[in-house]
Amino acid sequence: MKGAARIERVVTHGTFSLDGDTFDVADNVWLVGDDEEVLVVDAAHDAEAIHRATAGRRGTAVVCTHAHDDHIGAAVAFSTRTEAPVLLHPDDHELWSRTHPGRGPDGELTDGRRLTVADIELQILHTPGHTWGSCCLYVPFLDAVLTGDTLFHGGPGATGRSYSDRPALEASVRARLLTLPGGTVVHTGHGRDTTIAAERPNVPTT
């Protein structure tokens, strides 16, 4: 009998580069699935470490919450190894091409699209602001949302660099994330988990 559907975290380490600056970062890679199949969210830095964590399970997709290089650096290598298609919102294709020129994603994320793994459904929420193509994945069955860099413990993610906009980000968080049930666990792109209820006071109301 296959194990229950679950969300697992793998932390990988590398750099983030944009607008002429480079920073050391640790990224959360999320595995959603059961003992037989797994969907990878944000294949960051180390395809080998991510592949080891999948422990022989069939990879159904590599979902990119956005196309900053630290979140997609290992996506192509992992996809090549496992044949799992890479999915990205089209508004981030230009950013993607900076890291993977000549090799586009295999499919598109669109608002409201539903993906299935381990007999559970993940709903794509387009949440522009951190980047124009940023997306979150809502997993009602597991009372969880995977937010990439859109929402962290402490509030919305960073803006101020290319392809980002603070008012758009805050509007996305208010409209698409704070409307989820308060107990929904927020699995972030960096750092520790939080909940929707805990972050409501940390988001400007206008």
PyMOL commands that set and color helices and strands:
alter all, ss='L'
color gray80, all
select helices_A, chain A and resi 47-54+69-72+75-82+90-99+140-142+166-177+196-202
alter helices_A, ss='H'
color red, helices_A
select strands_A, chain A and resi 6-18+21-33+37-41+58-63+86-88+107-108+114-117+120-126+135-139+144-148+151-152+155-156+185-188+194-195
alter strands_A, ss='S'
color yellow, strands_A
deselect
rebuild
show_as cartoon
